[in-house]
Amino acid sequence: AGVVDAGLGAADENLRRPRQRAPDHGAGRRLSGHPRLDHQHLADLAIEGLQQRARSRGIKGGREAEALADVREAHALAVKYFGESDRRTLQATVRLQAYLDDAPIAQRLELTGNAYRAALTNIDRTDPIFIEVQAAHGGNLCQAGQGREGLELLRSAVDTARQRHGGGIITERVLQALQWGLLSTGDVAAGLEGAREAY
């Protein structure tokens, strides 16, 4: 945790510095040393560090409020430096969603709905990030009382994960999401069967 905190401090200090105009030394050199790209690299490091620290705080340390603050900050950095449709931002959205169990369903639905619409236009539908966004939104739809639409998205995510990624971690995650979607719509038997399949 100390190493992560130190890295975050250094990244934060650099991200807060005013951006300087890059000297004009030719197109190739100007591109490789562009301050914007440097800031994006630092943002990448900060996002990863915040997410790692959140896992440490939430899973091992019982500090859920601080973990949530970390993933919120990681998501905000991703939006600021990469835009809402970027793959890194969509991944940060999935990570944030995982910490929002106690948030109002309307808030979660807005978050994943925006991410899903962005993913539809920018990400290949076999990409693990697309599959996770689709499953997260499907789960929220089920909890919001829109079970038919939600389960359709969840089952589609499971089918794609199985076909393209076999029995790996992505398939396991979306099977878990389907399990909770089924339980939240009242289909306990199917939910329990999904749990056996996921685990």
C-alpha positions in Angstrom: 0.0 0.0 0.0 2.9 2.4 0.8 4.3 1.9 -2.7 1.0 2.6 -4.3 0.4 5.7 -2.1 3.8 7.0 -3.1 3.2 6.5 -6.8 -0.2 8.1 -6.6 1.4 11.1 -4.8 3.9 11.5 -7.6 1.4 11.2 -10.3 -1.0 13.6 -8.6 1.7 16.2 -8.2 2.6 16.0 -11.9 -1.0 16.0 -13.1 -1.7 19.2 -11.1 1.2 21.1 -12.8 0.2 23.5 -15.5 0.7 22.1 -19.0 3.6 23.7 -20.8 3.6 24.2 -24.5 5.9 21.7 -26.2 8.9 23.1 -28.1 8.6 22.8 -31.9 11.4 20.3 -32.9 9.6 18.6 -35.7 6.4 16.7 -36.0 7.7 13.3 -34.8 9.6 14.7 -31.8 6.8 17.1 -31.0 4.3 14.2 -30.9 6.4 11.9 -28.7 7.1 14.7 -26.2 3.6 16.3 -26.2 2.6 17.3 -22.7 -0.9 16.0 -23.3 0.4 12.5 -23.9 2.6 12.8 -20.8 -0.5 13.7 -18.8 -2.4 10.8 -20.2 0.4 8.4 -19.3 0.4 9.8 -15.7 -3.4 9.5 -15.6 -3.1 5.8 -16.6 -0.7 5.2 -13.8 -2.9 7.1 -11.3 -6.1 5.2 -12.4 -4.4 1.8 -12.0 -2.9 2.9 -8.6 -6.3 4.1 -7.3 -8.0 0.9 -8.3 -5.3 -1.3 -6.7 -5.5 0.8 -3.5 -9.3 0.4 -3.6 -9.0 -3.3 -3.8 -6.6 -3.4 -0.9 -8.8 -1.1 1.2 -12.1 -2.7 0.4 -11.2 -6.4 0.4 -8.5 -6.6 2.9 -8.8 -3.5 5.1 -12.6 -3.2 5.6 -12.4 0.5 4.5 -15.2 0.5 2.0 -15.9 4.3 2.1 -12.2 5.0 1.2 -12.2 2.3 -1.5 -15.3 3.9 -3.0 -13.6 7.3 -3.0 -10.6 5.8 -4.8 -12.7 4.2 -7.6 -14.7 7.4 -8.0 -11.5 9.4 -8.4 -10.2 6.8 -10.9 -13.4 7.1 -12.9 -13.3 10.9 -12.9 -9.6 10.9 -14.1 -10.5 8.5 -16.9 -13.4 10.7 -18.1 -11.2 13.9 -17.8 -8.2 12.5 -19.7 -9.6 10.0 -22.1 -13.3 10.9 -22.6 -16.5 8.9 -21.7 -16.2 6.5 -24.7 -12.6 5.4 -24.2 -12.0 1.8 -23.4 -10.1 2.8 -20.2 -13.1 4.9 -19.0 -15.5 2.1 -19.6 -13.2 -0.2 -17.6 -13.2 2.3 -14.8 -17.0 2.4 -15.0 -17.2 -1.3 -14.4 -14.8 -1.1 -11.5 -16.8 1.8 -10.0 -20.1 0.0 -10.5 -18.8 -2.9 -8.4 -18.6 -0.6 -5.3 -22.0 0.9 -5.7 -24.2 -1.7 -4.1 -25.7 0.8 -1.6 -26.2 3.6 -4.2 -29.7 4.3 -5.5 -30.6 2.1 -8.5 -31.4 5.1 -10.6 -27.8 6.4 -10.1 -26.3 3.0 -11.0 -28.6 2.6 -14.0 -27.6 6.0 -15.4 -23.9 5.2 -14.9 -24.0 1.8 -16.7 -26.6 3.0 -19.3 -24.3 5.8 -20.4 -21.4 3.4 -20.5 -23.3 0.8 -22.5 -24.4 3.3 -25.1 -20.9 4.5 -25.5 -19.6 1.0 -25.7 -22.1 0.1 -28.5 -20.6 2.8 -30.7 -16.9 2.4 -29.9 -16.0 -1.1 -28.7 -16.1 -4.4 -30.4 -18.8 -6.5 -29.0 -16.5 -9.5 -28.3 -14.1 -7.3 -26.3 -14.1 -8.3 -22.6 -14.8 -4.7 -21.6 -17.9 -4.5 -23.7 -19.1 -7.8 -22.3 -18.6 -6.6 -18.7 -20.3 -3.2 -19.4 -23.2 -5.1 -21.0 -23.5 -7.4 -18.0 -23.3 -4.6 -15.5 -26.1 -2.7 -17.2 -28.2 -5.8 -17.6 -27.9 -6.5 -13.9 -29.0 -3.0 -13.0 -31.9 -3.2 -15.4 -33.0 -6.4 -13.6 -32.8 -4.6 -10.2 -34.7 -1.7 -11.6 -37.7 -3.9 -12.5 -36.8 -4.2 -16.2 -36.1 -7.9 -16.0 -36.9 -8.9 -19.6 -34.5 -6.4 -21.1 -31.9 -7.0 -18.4 -31.8 -10.8 -18.7 -31.6 -10.4 -22.5 -28.4 -8.4 -22.1 -27.0 -10.7 -19.5 -27.7 -13.9 -21.5 -26.2 -12.3 -24.6 -23.1 -11.3 -22.5 -22.8 -14.9 -21.3 -23.1 -16.4 -24.8 -20.5 -14.1 -26.2 -18.1 -14.7 -23.3 -18.4 -18.5 -23.7 -18.0 -18.4 -27.5 -15.1 -16.0 -27.6 -13.3 -16.4 -24.2 -14.1 -20.0 -23.1 -14.3 -20.7 -19.4 -12.1 -17.8 -18.3 -12.5 -15.0 -15.8 -14.8 -12.9 -18.1 -17.2 -15.8 -18.5 -17.1 -16.4 -14.7 -17.9 -12.8 -14.0 -20.8 -12.5 -16.4 -22.3 -15.8 -15.1 -22.2 -14.3 -11.6 -24.0 -11.2 -13.0 -26.6 -13.4 -14.6 -27.0 -15.3 -11.4 -27.8 -12.1 -9.5 -30.0 -10.9 -12.3 -32.1 -14.0 -12.1 -32.4 -13.8 -8.3 -33.4 -10.2 -8.4 -36.2 -11.0 -10.9 -37.5 -13.8 -8.6 -36.2 -16.8 -10.5 -34.5 -18.4 -7.6 -34.1 -21.9 -9.1 -32.4 -20.5 -12.2 -30.3 -18.2 -10.1 -29.0 -21.1 -8.0 -28.3 -23.1 -11.1 -26.3 -20.1 -12.4 -24.4 -19.9 -9.1 -23.4 -23.6 -9.5 -22.2 -22.9 -13.0 -20.3 -19.8 -12.1 -18.5 -21.4 -9.2 
